[in-house]
Amino acid sequence: MRRAAAEPELPDVVVPQGISLRTYRGHQDDAELLRVNNAAFSWHPEQGGWTDRDIASRRDEPWFDPAGLFLAFEEGSDHLLGFHWTKVHAAEDRVVPQAPLPGGNDPAIGEVYVVGIDPQAQGRGLGRVLTLAGLHYLRGRELDQIMLYVEADNTAAVHTYTKLGFANYHVDAAYARTA
């Protein structure tokens, strides 16, 4: 899915009462980040089952920016409820190819890399709050486009993204043989 960074206008980020929102502070956040990621994506072959090594390898990527990793906590505690990890792809690192712009001026593109909500905290609107926080951050990076990947059967996420102005851009289909 994709949307323009500038339009449609983004709603303000309204953090629900009892929730605190901040960005990543380093290794001290890793245990809770892993816990929520692995609970939220226990079913996912690539996103689930992360280890300390997975977090460290992403932190070492040139695209990593701690200011683009948003964390929602139960207010007054270290109990993480959800997170939104953003990513900025330089033009030369583009994942989904696009025809070059006239003059060879290909802009970077933002990505909603991972939004994960602790299953115990789902239904509280945190996916929308965290997604909006990340979208505002990416918009501030003066990007033209923002992209994301989502499983089509993740109806709650697809609904959230569609309401925030995302539309299908590229669709992959996977098939499996039955026995």
TORPANU-93218 format. One line per field, with one value per residue: residue number from 1; residue in three letters; chain; x, y, z of N, C-alpha, C, O, CB in turn. Coordinates in Angstrom, 3 decimals. Glycine has a CB too. Layout:
# TORPANU-93218
nuza <- (NUM  ...) $
kolro <- (ALA  ...) $
sevo <- (A  ...) $
n.east <- (X  ...) $
n.north <- (Y  ...) $
n.up <- (Z  ...) $
ca.east <- (X  ...) $
ca.north <- (Y  ...) $
ca.up <- (Z  ...) $
c.east <- (X  ...) $
c.north <- (Y  ...) $
c.up <- (Z  ...) $
o.east <- (X  ...) $
o.north <- (Y  ...) $
o.up <- (Z  ...) $
cb.east <- (X  ...) $
cb.north <- (Y  ...) $
cb.up <- (Z  ...) $
# end
This chain:
# TORPANU-93218
nuza <- (1  2  3  4  5  6  7  8  9  10  11  12  13  14  15  16  17  18  19  20  21  22  23  24  25  26  27  28  29  30  31  32  33  34  35  36  37  38  39  40  41  42  43  44  45  46  47  48  49  50  51  52  53  54  55  56  57  58  59  60  61  62  63  64  65  66  67  68  69  70  71  72  73  74  75  76  77  78  79  80  81  82  83  84  85  86  87  88  89  90  91  92  93  94  95  96  97  98  99  100  101  102  103  104  105  106  107  108  109  110  111  112  113  114  115  116  117  118  119  120  121  122  123  124  125  126  127  128  129  130  131  132  133  134  135  136  137  138  139  140  141  142  143  144  145  146  147  148  149  150  151  152  153  154  155  156  157  158  159  160  161  162  163  164  165  166  167  168  169  170  171  172  173  174  175  176  177  178  179) $
kolro <- (MET  ARG  ARG  ALA  ALA  ALA  GLU  PRO  GLU  LEU  PRO  ASP  VAL  VAL  VAL  PRO  GLN  GLY  ILE  SER  LEU  ARG  THR  TYR  ARG  GLY  HIS  GLN  ASP  ASP  ALA  GLU  LEU  LEU  ARG  VAL  ASN  ASN  ALA  ALA  PHE  SER  TRP  HIS  PRO  GLU  GLN  GLY  GLY  TRP  THR  ASP  ARG  ASP  ILE  ALA  SER  ARG  ARG  ASP  GLU  PRO  TRP  PHE  ASP  PRO  ALA  GLY  LEU  PHE  LEU  ALA  PHE  GLU  GLU  GLY  SER  ASP  HIS  LEU  LEU  GLY  PHE  HIS  TRP  THR  LYS  VAL  HIS  ALA  ALA  GLU  ASP  ARG  VAL  VAL  PRO  GLN  ALA  PRO  LEU  PRO  GLY  GLY  ASN  ASP  PRO  ALA  ILE  GLY  GLU  VAL  TYR  VAL  VAL  GLY  ILE  ASP  PRO  GLN  ALA  GLN  GLY  ARG  GLY  LEU  GLY  ARG  VAL  LEU  THR  LEU  ALA  GLY  LEU  HIS  TYR  LEU  ARG  GLY  ARG  GLU  LEU  ASP  GLN  ILE  MET  LEU  TYR  VAL  GLU  ALA  ASP  ASN  THR  ALA  ALA  VAL  HIS  THR  TYR  THR  LYS  LEU  GLY  PHE  ALA  ASN  TYR  HIS  VAL  ASP  ALA  ALA  TYR  ALA  ARG  THR  ALA) $
sevo <- (A  A  A  A  A  A  A  A  A  A  A  A  A  A  A  A  A  A  A  A  A  A  A  A  A  A  A  A  A  A  A  A  A  A  A  A  A  A  A  A  A  A  A  A  A  A  A  A  A  A  A  A  A  A  A  A  A  A  A  A  A  A  A  A  A  A  A  A  A  A  A  A  A  A  A  A  A  A  A  A  A  A  A  A  A  A  A  A  A  A  A  A  A  A  A  A  A  A  A  A  A  A  A  A  A  A  A  A  A  A  A  A  A  A  A  A  A  A  A  A  A  A  A  A  A  A  A  A  A  A  A  A  A  A  A  A  A  A  A  A  A  A  A  A  A  A  A  A  A  A  A  A  A  A  A  A  A  A  A  A  A  A  A  A  A  A  A  A  A  A  A  A  A  A  A  A  A  A  A) $
n.east <- (0.856  0.362  0.752  0.598  2.894  2.213  -0.527  -3.580  -4.380  -3.045  -4.584  -4.289  -2.089  -3.536  -3.084  -4.311  -5.767  -3.846  -1.838  1.532  3.629  6.612  9.931  12.379  14.914  17.267  19.206  17.906  15.229  14.919  14.156  11.388  10.468  11.074  9.430  6.800  6.816  7.169  4.907  2.847  3.317  3.346  2.450  3.670  6.000  8.406  8.475  7.864  9.241  11.653  14.979  17.475  19.559  18.276  17.100  19.440  20.733  19.063  19.232  21.801  21.614  21.924  19.641  18.415  16.921  16.641  14.801  12.682  11.357  8.668  7.178  4.615  3.569  2.108  1.030  3.366  4.786  7.040  5.910  5.444  3.066  2.714  4.272  5.738  7.758  9.567  10.946  13.313  13.868  16.591  16.798  18.361  18.158  15.675  12.908  10.542  10.453  10.354  9.465  12.044  12.136  11.723  14.785  16.214  15.843  15.219  13.298  13.755  11.911  9.440  8.687  6.217  7.372  7.159  4.332  3.411  1.258  0.711  -1.078  -2.737  -3.355  -4.772  -7.433  -7.676  -7.145  -4.493  -2.947  -3.662  -2.897  -0.097  0.638  -0.055  1.733  4.186  3.728  3.547  6.158  7.574  6.537  7.688  10.243  10.303  9.475  8.165  6.476  4.922  5.174  3.938  3.838  1.393  -0.450  -3.153  -5.275  -5.223  -7.361  -7.972  -5.651  -5.486  -7.838  -7.283  -5.052  -6.181  -8.101  -6.348  -5.480  -4.021  -3.613  -3.986  -1.018  0.872  0.456  1.116  0.750  0.501  0.678  -0.210  0.236  -2.263  -2.541) $
n.north <- (-1.169  2.323  5.873  9.395  11.565  14.156  14.670  12.820  15.162  14.580  13.378  14.779  13.407  11.790  10.819  8.219  8.464  7.361  6.209  6.425  7.895  7.525  7.725  5.297  4.332  2.953  0.021  -0.564  -0.744  -3.037  -5.678  -5.485  -4.657  -6.910  -8.782  -7.804  -7.714  -10.454  -11.580  -10.250  -11.063  -13.854  -15.767  -15.235  -16.015  -14.568  -12.208  -12.962  -14.585  -13.256  -12.479  -11.189  -10.746  -10.186  -7.695  -6.212  -6.423  -4.915  -2.437  -1.834  -1.239  1.097  2.649  2.846  4.799  5.978  7.920  7.387  5.185  4.361  4.031  2.767  2.938  1.611  4.099  5.419  3.090  0.431  -1.240  -2.265  -1.605  -1.408  -0.746  1.256  1.015  2.879  3.465  4.731  4.569  5.055  6.416  4.755  2.346  1.305  -0.794  -1.669  -1.441  1.493  3.539  5.662  9.125  12.014  13.525  12.059  12.243  10.637  10.368  9.625  7.157  6.740  4.273  2.406  0.345  -1.713  -2.291  -3.183  -4.599  -5.503  -8.443  -8.446  -5.800  -5.019  -3.460  -1.015  1.177  1.696  0.965  2.793  5.235  4.876  4.443  6.918  8.600  7.757  8.358  11.155  11.709  10.690  12.363  14.757  14.322  15.146  13.561  12.218  10.007  7.342  4.016  0.656  -2.749  -5.228  -7.989  -9.202  -10.411  -9.331  -7.680  -5.612  -4.014  -3.329  -1.854  0.314  1.472  2.134  4.039  6.013  6.988  5.302  3.243  0.328  -0.614  -2.381  -5.785  -8.922  -12.385  -15.486  -18.955  -22.226  -25.721  -28.135  -31.071) $
n.up <- (0.000  -0.531  0.034  -0.548  1.061  1.801  1.212  1.593  4.232  7.491  10.471  13.811  16.309  18.876  21.987  23.927  27.229  29.983  28.580  27.523  25.117  23.393  21.906  20.840  23.139  23.106  24.040  26.453  25.865  24.424  25.390  25.990  23.498  21.925  23.249  22.732  19.914  19.253  20.410  19.043  16.446  16.405  14.668  12.275  9.729  9.169  10.723  13.302  16.250  16.730  17.879  20.195  18.457  16.017  16.512  17.002  14.501  12.867  14.094  13.352  10.696  7.962  7.615  10.064  12.569  15.726  16.428  14.838  15.765  17.451  20.645  22.685  25.941  28.961  31.011  33.320  33.639  32.601  30.845  27.718  25.213  22.495  19.262  16.645  13.993  11.849  8.564  6.239  2.894  0.878  -2.437  -4.094  -2.799  -3.162  -2.629  -3.969  -7.330  -9.359  -12.096  -13.261  -12.393  -14.536  -15.441  -13.672  -10.909  -8.382  -5.548  -2.020  -0.127  2.380  4.907  6.573  8.572  10.633  12.574  15.667  18.028  21.344  21.900  24.172  24.428  22.256  20.380  21.574  20.076  19.611  17.400  15.403  16.651  16.980  14.304  13.166  14.590  13.522  10.799  10.847  11.633  9.375  7.398  8.206  7.364  4.837  2.626  -0.440  -0.790  1.078  2.033  2.670  3.758  4.067  5.303  3.473  4.782  7.275  8.531  10.376  10.381  7.638  7.384  9.141  7.803  5.311  6.075  6.758  4.389  2.702  -0.210  -2.291  -3.958  -4.959  -5.392  -4.083  -4.599  -2.979  -3.282  -2.204  -2.387  -1.818  0.154) $
ca.east <- (0.000  1.099  0.049  1.462  3.214  1.592  -1.987  -4.475  -3.901  -3.060  -5.142  -3.338  -1.888  -4.200  -2.691  -5.353  -5.433  -3.241  -0.791  2.600  4.238  7.965  10.754  13.343  16.029  18.421  19.134  16.975  13.889  14.928  13.422  9.952  10.238  11.044  8.243  5.600  6.944  6.966  3.506  1.999  3.581  3.656  2.014  4.329  7.273  9.581  8.437  7.787  10.404  12.880  15.910  18.309  20.340  17.431  17.017  20.771  21.053  18.290  19.837  23.049  21.324  22.084  18.350  17.875  16.901  15.853  13.704  11.607  10.811  7.735  6.788  3.478  3.651  1.136  1.588  4.012  5.394  7.901  5.155  5.185  1.798  2.824  5.352  5.755  9.127  9.568  12.162  13.423  14.681  17.225  16.346  19.121  17.832  14.249  12.483  9.611  10.948  9.462  10.104  12.770  11.529  12.492  15.945  16.907  15.752  14.369  13.307  13.673  10.528  9.266  7.987  5.659  8.133  6.456  3.461  3.074  0.481  0.571  -2.450  -3.505  -3.683  -5.489  -8.777  -7.616  -6.812  -3.056  -2.406  -3.874  -2.072  1.301  0.811  -0.060  2.992  5.198  3.444  3.953  7.620  8.011  6.188  8.702  11.479  10.088  9.373  7.001  5.614  5.086  4.713  3.893  3.412  0.448  -1.160  -4.515  -6.252  -5.116  -8.402  -7.885  -4.562  -5.869  -8.847  -6.570  -4.235  -7.075  -8.668  -5.278  -5.148  -3.255  -4.337  -3.162  -0.038  1.479  -0.113  1.762  -0.095  1.239  -0.168  0.360  -0.460  -2.905  -2.076) $
ca.north <- (0.000  3.593  7.147  10.570  12.026  15.452  14.634  13.676  15.692  13.612  13.834  14.922  12.235  11.956  9.669  7.945  8.598  6.169  5.735  7.383  7.635  8.067  7.027  4.286  4.854  2.057  -1.367  -0.720  -1.025  -4.226  -6.830  -5.255  -4.636  -8.315  -9.439  -7.390  -8.156  -11.893  -11.869  -9.718  -11.759  -15.256  -16.552  -14.771  -16.719  -13.693  -11.177  -13.592  -15.334  -12.448  -12.595  -9.994  -10.573  -9.544  -6.271  -5.621  -6.297  -3.792  -1.212  -1.594  -0.856  2.543  3.334  2.911  6.080  5.782  8.898  6.854  3.977  4.881  3.046  3.132  2.260  1.885  5.272  5.188  1.759  0.009  -2.276  -1.841  -2.048  -1.478  0.037  1.520  1.179  3.452  3.241  5.569  3.948  5.957  6.099  3.634  1.131  1.106  -2.186  -1.855  -0.563  2.511  4.183  6.867  10.413  12.788  14.187  11.130  12.724  9.716  10.692  8.550  6.817  6.301  3.003  1.899  -0.908  -2.672  -1.838  -4.351  -4.321  -6.643  -8.951  -8.064  -4.367  -4.744  -2.924  0.266  2.241  1.970  0.838  4.082  6.251  4.638  4.675  8.371  9.169  7.466  9.095  12.551  11.709  10.525  13.598  15.734  14.012  15.724  12.494  12.317  8.836  6.423  2.687  -0.376  -4.093  -5.767  -9.186  -8.812  -10.927  -8.560  -6.693  -4.436  -3.162  -2.796  -0.818  1.479  2.093  2.720  5.269  7.012  7.432  4.335  2.469  -0.733  -0.163  -3.582  -6.935  -10.215  -13.518  -16.714  -20.134  -23.444  -26.940  -28.899  -32.470) $
ca.up <- (0.000  -0.551  0.097  -0.611  2.411  2.091  1.081  2.352  5.511  8.584  11.748  14.907  17.160  20.170  22.797  24.922  28.647  30.559  27.667  27.219  23.814  23.265  20.926  21.287  23.938  23.065  24.502  27.579  25.339  23.572  25.925  25.796  22.050  21.502  23.811  22.000  18.523  19.139  20.732  17.971  15.183  16.704  13.512  11.047  9.563  9.148  11.755  14.612  16.702  16.732  19.003  20.381  17.227  14.994  16.861  16.805  13.073  12.321  14.644  12.625  9.307  7.745  7.660  11.424  13.275  16.942  16.463  14.011  16.389  18.451  21.643  23.537  27.235  30.009  31.689  34.607  33.720  31.494  30.138  26.346  24.648  21.044  18.671  15.199  13.513  10.502  7.786  5.048  1.845  -0.088  -3.791  -4.659  -2.062  -3.324  -2.591  -5.076  -8.385  -9.922  -13.245  -12.845  -12.698  -15.514  -14.854  -12.788  -9.539  -7.635  -4.119  -1.031  0.210  3.756  5.068  7.822  8.552  11.490  13.659  16.466  19.240  22.242  21.783  25.357  24.339  21.011  20.539  22.297  19.129  19.620  16.046  14.734  17.317  16.635  12.863  12.958  15.091  12.515  9.560  11.072  11.605  7.985  6.688  8.588  6.636  3.499  1.639  -1.317  -0.674  2.208  1.641  3.696  3.379  5.042  4.873  3.094  5.743  8.520  8.226  11.257  9.885  6.318  7.647  9.693  6.759  4.303  6.652  6.823  3.039  1.916  -1.216  -2.874  -4.941  -5.526  -4.700  -4.297  -4.236  -2.691  -3.380  -1.639  -2.804  -0.757  0.132) $
c.east <- (0.899  0.149  1.075  1.716  2.428  0.066  -2.452  -3.859  -4.010  -3.763  -4.024  -3.211  -2.522  -3.925  -3.761  -4.845  -4.881  -2.126  0.269  3.281  5.608  8.705  11.766  14.535  17.227  18.134  18.135  15.561  13.791  14.090  11.919  9.593  10.165  9.788  7.002  5.666  6.597  5.552  2.593  2.134  3.937  3.359  2.839  5.714  8.513  9.614  8.399  9.085  11.716  13.689  16.634  19.121  19.550  17.304  18.353  21.092  20.282  18.814  21.106  22.839  21.480  20.763  17.827  18.020  16.056  14.693  12.514  11.045  9.991  7.230  5.639  3.521  2.402  1.763  2.164  4.656  6.329  7.223  4.759  3.884  1.865  3.940  5.102  7.180  9.047  10.927  12.147  14.382  15.280  16.797  17.066  18.834  16.375  13.896  11.564  10.040  9.884  10.208  10.822  12.025  12.353  13.634  16.689  16.853  14.798  14.431  13.349  12.195  10.481  8.522  7.452  6.232  7.436  5.595  3.048  2.373  0.399  -0.871  -3.334  -3.951  -4.446  -6.903  -8.824  -7.245  -5.333  -2.422  -2.520  -2.961  -0.610  1.567  0.849  1.230  4.102  4.982  3.823  5.477  8.126  7.687  7.221  10.045  11.392  10.151  8.135  5.984  5.941  4.460  4.608  3.524  2.469  -0.188  -2.612  -5.554  -6.134  -6.081  -8.340  -6.815  -4.934  -6.888  -8.184  -5.809  -5.097  -7.673  -7.630  -4.747  -4.309  -4.174  -3.403  -2.260  0.541  0.945  0.673  0.785  0.796  0.252  0.560  -0.446  -1.104  -2.478  -2.952) $
c.north <- (1.228  4.759  8.250  11.029  13.280  15.410  13.186  14.077  14.609  14.191  14.001  13.595  12.546  10.686  9.440  8.113  7.272  5.571  6.816  6.926  8.290  7.289  6.120  4.920  3.909  0.705  -1.576  -1.054  -2.373  -5.386  -6.666  -5.225  -6.060  -9.022  -9.102  -7.861  -9.637  -12.318  -11.430  -10.516  -13.228  -16.170  -16.279  -15.408  -15.826  -12.718  -11.765  -14.286  -14.574  -12.711  -11.261  -9.699  -9.862  -8.051  -5.592  -5.447  -5.149  -2.453  -0.838  -1.192  0.650  3.315  3.519  4.307  5.890  6.765  8.437  5.540  4.417  3.758  3.590  2.270  2.549  3.007  4.895  3.821  1.533  -1.074  -1.756  -2.446  -2.205  -0.591  0.248  1.860  1.690  3.223  4.227  4.878  5.049  5.511  4.875  2.307  0.722  -0.373  -2.494  -0.915  0.404  3.130  5.436  8.128  11.129  13.522  13.309  11.502  11.839  10.035  9.431  8.292  6.333  4.984  2.860  0.483  -1.991  -1.907  -3.104  -3.941  -5.608  -7.147  -8.585  -6.604  -4.026  -4.261  -1.597  1.428  2.552  1.848  2.147  5.161  6.098  4.872  6.162  9.022  8.958  8.217  10.564  12.674  11.621  11.763  14.683  15.504  14.484  14.676  12.707  11.210  8.058  5.101  1.778  -1.693  -4.579  -7.018  -8.791  -9.301  -10.278  -7.378  -5.457  -3.478  -2.534  -1.676  0.458  2.204  2.764  4.023  6.380  7.373  6.490  3.613  1.383  -0.151  -1.348  -4.754  -8.179  -11.296  -14.731  -17.871  -21.313  -24.626  -27.588  -30.351  -33.363) $
c.up <- (0.000  -0.353  -0.098  0.820  2.773  2.098  1.033  3.696  6.586  9.803  12.776  15.650  18.514  20.974  23.864  26.353  29.162  29.716  27.545  25.933  23.786  22.191  21.629  21.997  23.974  23.679  25.632  27.114  24.632  24.100  25.711  24.306  21.501  22.000  23.002  20.548  18.394  19.522  19.589  16.681  15.399  15.517  12.253  10.891  9.579  10.319  13.159  14.975  16.670  17.995  19.170  19.125  16.135  15.255  16.568  15.323  12.433  12.842  13.894  11.167  9.141  7.833  9.087  12.020  14.529  17.065  15.628  14.523  17.600  19.339  22.488  24.798  28.059  30.823  33.055  34.743  32.533  30.666  28.758  25.846  23.140  20.544  17.181  14.819  12.087  9.848  6.628  4.090  0.987  -1.480  -4.351  -3.964  -2.227  -3.409  -3.764  -6.183  -8.868  -11.089  -12.775  -13.239  -13.754  -14.818  -13.866  -11.326  -8.738  -6.148  -3.256  -0.740  1.656  3.805  6.486  7.904  9.375  12.482  14.396  17.747  20.056  22.133  22.978  25.316  23.063  21.302  21.269  21.378  19.037  18.243  15.290  15.325  16.908  15.149  12.576  13.443  14.068  11.220  9.699  11.037  10.156  7.158  6.987  7.917  5.182  2.394  0.783  -1.057  0.594  1.791  2.860  3.055  4.471  4.449  4.610  4.098  7.124  8.394  9.113  10.752  8.546  6.492  8.171  8.600  5.689  4.819  6.755  5.436  2.206  0.934  -1.742  -3.947  -5.695  -4.719  -5.087  -3.859  -4.019  -2.710  -2.760  -2.146  -1.594  -0.914  -0.693) $
o.east <- (2.038  -1.063  2.265  0.850  2.022  -0.561  -1.741  -2.953  -4.954  -3.566  -2.944  -4.120  -2.090  -4.464  -4.087  -3.662  -5.383  -1.537  -0.059  3.479  5.749  8.184  11.964  15.098  18.113  16.982  17.570  14.772  12.695  13.376  11.249  8.535  9.286  9.158  6.239  4.674  5.819  5.050  1.673  1.178  4.744  3.963  2.723  6.522  9.584  10.687  8.857  9.926  12.783  13.155  16.434  19.341  20.096  17.391  18.392  21.663  20.804  18.835  21.452  23.798  21.202  20.772  16.882  19.092  14.853  13.705  11.442  10.331  10.540  6.897  5.683  3.512  1.737  2.901  1.550  5.037  6.392  7.877  3.863  3.625  1.159  4.491  4.350  7.737  8.517  11.904  11.083  15.543  14.557  16.467  16.445  19.217  15.894  14.510  11.779  9.997  8.683  11.434  10.277  11.371  13.555  13.458  17.682  17.739  13.676  15.504  13.022  11.336  11.369  7.815  8.141  5.650  7.155  6.068  2.414  2.831  0.061  -1.802  -4.545  -4.828  -4.738  -7.495  -9.911  -7.050  -4.949  -1.460  -1.580  -2.327  0.039  2.599  1.702  1.764  4.871  5.944  4.363  6.017  9.002  8.480  7.584  10.894  12.306  10.795  7.162  4.777  7.058  3.350  5.121  2.972  2.718  -0.433  -3.230  -6.604  -6.870  -5.670  -8.629  -7.037  -4.721  -6.804  -8.486  -5.910  -4.764  -7.745  -7.985  -3.689  -3.917  -5.355  -2.182  -2.678  0.680  0.978  0.872  0.077  1.731  -0.868  1.789  -1.662  -0.552  -2.101  -2.685) $
o.north <- (1.185  4.655  8.064  10.896  13.449  16.067  12.365  13.423  13.818  15.359  13.430  12.765  13.464  9.619  10.354  7.931  6.201  4.554  8.001  5.734  9.467  6.322  6.187  5.910  4.073  0.295  -2.662  -1.594  -2.806  -6.021  -7.611  -5.712  -6.372  -9.773  -9.991  -8.355  -10.023  -13.317  -12.155  -10.633  -13.785  -17.234  -17.009  -15.352  -16.290  -12.434  -11.128  -14.543  -15.183  -13.108  -10.328  -8.539  -9.029  -7.241  -4.523  -4.429  -4.479  -1.460  0.340  -0.841  1.406  4.517  4.280  4.911  5.658  6.472  9.037  4.848  4.796  2.673  4.730  1.041  3.571  2.885  4.166  3.426  2.334  -1.753  -0.922  -3.637  -3.035  0.216  -0.494  2.864  1.008  2.844  4.530  4.630  5.879  4.342  4.044  1.251  -0.137  -1.120  -3.473  0.302  0.144  3.234  6.197  8.186  10.887  14.073  13.741  11.113  12.255  9.978  8.333  9.110  5.607  4.621  3.153  -0.462  -3.073  -0.989  -3.989  -3.050  -6.669  -6.352  -8.429  -6.207  -2.856  -4.601  -1.096  2.548  3.563  2.555  2.563  5.914  7.074  5.432  6.623  9.905  9.876  8.668  11.154  13.629  12.387  12.167  15.449  16.396  14.246  14.876  13.311  11.446  8.101  5.069  2.091  -1.742  -4.365  -7.094  -8.119  -8.676  -10.641  -6.237  -4.355  -2.268  -1.339  -0.653  1.555  3.425  3.852  5.006  7.557  7.990  6.846  3.401  1.504  0.691  -1.316  -4.723  -8.458  -11.138  -14.972  -17.762  -21.388  -24.537  -27.585  -30.787  -34.560) $
o.up <- (0.464  -0.542  0.154  1.685  3.923  2.930  0.454  4.212  6.587  10.138  12.626  15.618  19.211  20.678  24.622  26.641  28.820  30.081  27.472  25.701  24.116  21.636  22.842  21.528  24.813  23.820  25.755  27.889  24.278  23.324  25.295  23.909  20.699  21.256  22.626  20.013  17.522  19.007  19.212  15.913  14.655  15.388  11.269  11.818  9.970  10.852  14.108  14.114  16.590  19.030  18.392  18.777  15.411  14.333  15.959  14.931  11.542  12.115  13.806  10.480  10.072  8.100  9.295  11.982  14.412  17.738  15.703  13.797  18.634  18.862  22.950  24.730  27.888  31.277  33.832  35.845  31.601  29.874  28.631  26.025  22.566  21.292  16.549  15.264  11.210  10.494  6.088  4.416  0.434  -1.679  -5.014  -4.469  -1.487  -4.171  -4.479  -6.000  -8.787  -11.072  -11.976  -14.280  -13.866  -13.731  -13.279  -10.565  -8.446  -5.548  -3.705  -1.068  2.105  2.865  7.463  7.371  8.860  13.151  13.821  18.464  19.530  22.262  22.824  26.082  22.816  22.326  21.559  21.850  18.450  17.944  14.613  14.586  16.533  14.779  11.817  12.773  13.783  10.599  8.764  10.478  9.757  6.308  6.094  7.904  4.392  1.363  1.234  -1.097  1.109  1.260  3.935  1.956  5.658  3.245  5.435  4.253  8.042  8.180  8.646  10.698  8.340  5.811  7.701  8.480  5.218  4.081  6.831  5.316  1.095  1.209  -1.650  -4.741  -6.918  -3.489  -6.270  -2.865  -4.783  -2.210  -2.787  -2.312  -0.494  -2.002  -0.802) $
cb.east <- (-0.972  1.872  -0.720  0.818  4.710  2.051  -2.455  -5.809  -4.710  -1.631  -6.213  -3.777  -0.351  -5.761  -1.283  -5.893  -6.679  -4.287  -1.379  3.638  3.341  8.731  11.476  13.828  15.565  19.584  20.492  16.949  13.478  16.328  13.726  9.527  11.356  12.288  8.040  5.433  8.372  7.964  3.093  2.344  4.708  2.864  0.560  4.454  7.245  9.621  7.238  6.645  10.541  12.546  16.931  19.250  20.810  16.033  16.628  21.842  20.744  16.800  20.150  23.905  19.893  22.718  17.335  18.574  16.333  16.742  14.191  12.092  11.956  6.553  7.989  2.113  4.917  0.801  0.512  3.022  4.304  9.251  3.893  6.349  0.703  1.512  6.708  4.765  9.940  9.233  12.262  13.915  13.836  18.799  16.562  20.599  18.142  13.761  11.780  8.124  11.458  9.042  9.063  14.167  11.403  11.580  15.520  18.312  15.285  14.790  12.077  14.458  9.959  8.526  8.914  4.025  9.556  7.459  2.195  4.325  -0.957  0.935  -2.423  -2.683  -2.407  -5.528  -9.621  -6.606  -7.537  -2.362  -3.125  -5.352  -2.211  1.698  -0.322  -1.251  3.384  5.231  1.958  3.403  8.179  7.354  4.767  8.881  11.765  11.122  9.331  7.439  5.759  4.424  5.660  2.893  4.641  -0.641  -1.061  -4.846  -6.093  -3.619  -9.758  -7.578  -3.260  -6.451  -9.900  -5.601  -3.326  -8.201  -9.251  -4.136  -4.456  -2.546  -4.854  -4.041  1.082  3.066  -1.622  3.123  -1.171  1.985  -0.548  0.370  0.511  -4.469  -2.001) $
cb.north <- (0.000  3.759  7.317  11.719  12.295  16.466  15.402  12.973  16.960  13.186  12.837  16.052  11.874  12.219  9.890  6.533  9.035  5.143  5.371  7.494  8.163  8.005  8.035  3.457  5.128  2.685  -1.820  0.551  0.066  -4.689  -7.013  -3.936  -3.841  -9.049  -9.029  -5.858  -7.898  -12.620  -11.166  -8.263  -11.067  -15.721  -16.269  -13.231  -17.470  -12.920  -10.281  -14.581  -16.539  -10.946  -13.766  -10.174  -11.924  -10.190  -6.087  -6.492  -7.607  -3.947  -1.389  -2.826  -1.299  2.789  2.564  1.891  7.244  5.904  10.261  6.670  2.966  5.596  2.669  2.948  2.699  0.589  6.358  5.364  0.660  -0.498  -2.703  -2.237  -1.077  -1.087  -0.654  2.683  -0.164  4.967  1.753  7.023  2.958  5.956  7.296  3.927  1.318  1.830  -2.499  -1.591  -1.381  3.604  4.527  6.883  11.277  13.793  15.452  11.018  14.195  8.258  11.529  8.916  5.728  7.356  1.831  1.932  -0.677  -3.606  -1.009  -5.161  -3.780  -6.255  -10.453  -8.309  -3.532  -5.995  -3.905  0.178  3.475  1.033  -0.270  4.513  6.147  3.220  4.005  9.001  8.532  6.004  8.969  13.070  10.530  9.288  14.079  15.718  12.495  16.806  11.110  12.277  7.932  6.988  2.072  -0.012  -5.073  -4.709  -10.334  -9.352  -12.424  -8.069  -7.328  -4.860  -3.976  -3.922  -1.329  1.049  1.049  1.728  4.983  6.500  8.693  3.316  3.386  -1.858  0.634  -3.521  -7.104  -10.322  -13.802  -16.629  -20.431  -23.400  -27.928  -28.754  -33.016) $
cb.up <- (1.225  -1.873  1.452  -1.477  2.537  1.083  -0.189  2.573  5.925  8.946  12.268  15.875  17.309  20.004  23.450  24.735  29.474  30.779  26.261  28.406  22.648  24.621  20.013  20.098  25.351  23.768  24.954  28.418  24.385  23.389  27.423  26.468  21.332  22.009  25.275  22.055  18.004  20.003  22.044  17.707  14.430  17.924  13.227  11.054  8.289  7.853  11.547  14.652  15.890  16.619  18.778  21.588  16.716  14.960  18.359  17.469  12.337  12.677  16.135  12.678  8.898  6.390  6.845  12.319  12.366  18.150  15.961  12.614  16.807  17.773  22.535  22.777  28.005  30.899  31.851  35.693  33.762  32.024  30.950  25.424  25.009  20.388  18.894  14.799  13.596  10.545  7.273  5.402  0.973  0.057  -4.712  -4.579  -0.600  -4.559  -1.267  -4.642  -9.546  -8.847  -14.350  -13.452  -11.428  -16.260  -14.173  -13.198  -9.508  -7.890  -3.759  0.286  -0.762  4.569  4.731  7.857  9.084  12.233  13.126  16.786  18.891  23.728  21.625  26.605  24.405  20.123  21.259  23.443  19.496  20.574  15.282  14.852  18.856  17.015  12.055  13.671  16.451  12.238  9.186  12.430  12.447  7.359  7.087  10.066  6.685  3.227  2.323  -2.766  -1.907  3.537  0.596  4.812  3.192  5.427  5.946  1.711  5.877  8.786  8.358  12.715  9.744  5.408  8.663  10.813  6.113  3.926  8.036  7.695  3.121  2.840  -2.384  -3.462  -4.262  -5.497  -5.036  -3.512  -5.333  -1.313  -4.853  -0.079  -3.501  -0.801  1.522) $
# end
